[in-house]
Every structure is written in C-alpha cells, then in structure tokens.
C-alpha cells in the first residue's frame, strides 16, 4: 500500500495542503498529514483541508491526520 507523508508546519499550512492535493494525482492509497507543529488553523486553512478531503474522496485516497489534539 503506497503512502505519502506531508509534514504541515505552522508557517506553511496552505502550501503543504496544496502539495498534498497535488500528490492525489498519483492516487496513493494513503496520504498522512502531520500537524504536530501546528497549534491553530484559520478558516482559510480549514477550507483547504475540506477541499483536500473531497479531492481525496474522489480518488479513493485515505487521508490520515496525525499530531492533532
């Protein structure tokens, strides 16, 4: 099972989510988003996460969120 990992950092939430969305073109089985260094996200980042979730659903890719509390 192919899995790609994306480390999401405090300064680059949107670019990292965009990079994760671009990885969906290769349709990996799983994409892990590591939010361990992110303390809060704003509404724009939340919308980007929702868009990513819809795109992943369309390709059958499982999103894994790690480092969230």
C-alpha positions in Angstrom: 0.0 0.0 0.0 1.5 3.3 -1.1 1.5 6.1 1.4 2.9 9.7 1.1 3.6 11.8 4.2 3.3 15.6 4.3 4.7 17.5 7.3 2.5 20.5 7.9 4.2 23.3 9.7 2.9 26.5 11.4 4.2 28.8 8.7 3.2 26.7 5.7 -0.2 25.2 6.3 -1.7 26.2 2.9 1.3 25.4 0.7 1.6 22.0 2.4 -2.1 21.2 1.9 -1.7 22.2 -1.7 1.3 19.9 -2.1 -0.8 17.1 -0.5 -3.6 17.8 -3.0 -1.1 17.6 -5.9 0.0 14.2 -4.6 -3.5 12.9 -5.2 -2.8 13.0 -9.0 -0.7 9.9 -8.5 -3.6 8.4 -6.4 -1.6 7.0 -3.5 -3.6 4.7 -1.2 -2.9 7.0 1.8 -1.7 10.5 2.5 -0.6 11.3 6.0 -0.8 14.9 7.2 1.4 15.6 10.2 0.1 18.6 12.2 2.3 18.1 15.2 3.8 21.6 14.9 0.5 23.4 14.1 -1.3 24.9 17.1 -4.2 26.5 15.3 -5.5 26.9 11.8 -7.6 29.6 10.4 -10.8 29.4 8.3 -8.9 29.5 5.0 -6.7 26.5 6.0 -9.8 24.7 7.3 -11.5 25.2 3.9 -8.3 23.9 2.2 -8.5 20.8 4.4 -12.1 20.3 3.4 -11.2 20.7 -0.3 -8.4 18.2 0.1 -10.8 15.7 1.8 -13.2 16.0 -1.1 -10.5 15.6 -3.6 -9.1 12.5 -1.8 -12.5 11.0 -1.6 -12.8 11.4 -5.4 -9.6 9.4 -5.9 -10.2 6.8 -3.2 -7.3 8.1 -1.2 -7.4 7.8 2.6 -6.3 10.9 4.5 -4.6 10.3 7.8 -4.3 13.2 10.2 -1.5 12.9 12.8 -0.3 15.2 15.5 -3.7 16.7 16.1 -5.2 17.2 19.6 
